[in-house]
Amino acid sequence: MKKPTFILLLLCVVVNSCSMMKTQKAESIVGIWNGKTPQGVDITLTFREDMSMTTHMETAQGDFAIEAKYRIDYAKKPIPVDIYDMNLPKGEGAIYLGIAEFKDNTTMLFHGVIKQAGATENRPSAFGDDAVEYKRVTK
């Protein structure tokens, strides 16, 4: 095989492999997501690659933010999401047991319950009426 043909073939394989790698990891919670609860509360979730996150809520009582850490397991369906180490007053030891489902790369359904330390709440196994649909913020 001639050298220019071989280089062109190698380049095609590399480009194709890179584009396949991009599409395989379409589901990622990392980013900024906007949603509105059924009660009309605007929520912005910001998930960072270092496994930290921020929840910002705009309520009738005012705006507030919660800083926390998270765990996620993309291998399970629905996708379990634990939010913990929240900076909540009286929230020491509380954990948010959530589930997520990606409708596409820009839409995520999210639902869960807060489990207080010592309580026996279980993670939901399905999305209820109070699940929130979030849209990914794109720049």
Secondary structure, DSSP 8 states (H G I E B T S, - for coil): --HHHHHHHHHHHHHHHHHHHHHHT-----EEEEEE-TT--EEEEEE-TTSEEEEEEEETTEEEEEEEEEEE-TTSSSEEEEEES---TT-TT-EEEEEEEEEETTEEEEEEEEE-TT------SS--TT-EEEEE---
